Amino acid sequence: MTQNSNPSFDRGLQRVLNRLTNTIERDNLIIETTSTLRDRLAVDRVVLYYFYSQWHGQVTFESLSSDKWSILGSTGPDECFNNEYAALYLQGRVRAISDIDSEPIADCHRDFLRRLQVRANLAVPILNNKGLWGLLIAHHCQVARLWTPSDIAMMELEAEKLADAPSICNS
């Protein structure tokens, strides 16, 4: 019996395998990053908010101190996250909110954070060659929290590592 080789089939199969490998590498990196940050920051939740189209996205990964904090699949407050906010994150904006009850933020943003049971929020952009790929966000849910410069630097460093990872750059 002779095996026929179909070059077009082989190339297609190789593309599928490459894409699968890339996806697994990306997912493992994000899981490791969010878990490490949650442990080091000692927060209730660290999430990756991925933009699947212009300024529309959802929480695609999360690391939790307890399952009760899960917001996996949540979408953002589209009425609040507009071109103005996106432009700030595209410029590298880091947003540290120590207490949503006392921070001067838009009502729609405060209401959104309350629905997610957030009391303190730290959001860092993940910027790759295509622009704003996502946000790396730490949530403290039970009490207010003053974010230190080292907390912010740690989040920024991990966001940069994600942005530079080949499995994210190429996605």
Buried (B, 14 or more C-beta within 10 A) or exposed (E): EEEEEEEEEEEEEEEEEEEEEBEEBBEEBBBEBBBBBBEBBEBBBBBBBBBEEEBEBBBBBBBBBEEEBEBEEBEBBEEBBEEEBBEEBEEEEBBBBBBBEEBEBEEEBBEBBEEBBBBBBBBBBBBBEEEBBBBBBBBBBEEBBEBEEEBBEBBBEBBBBBBEBEBBBEB
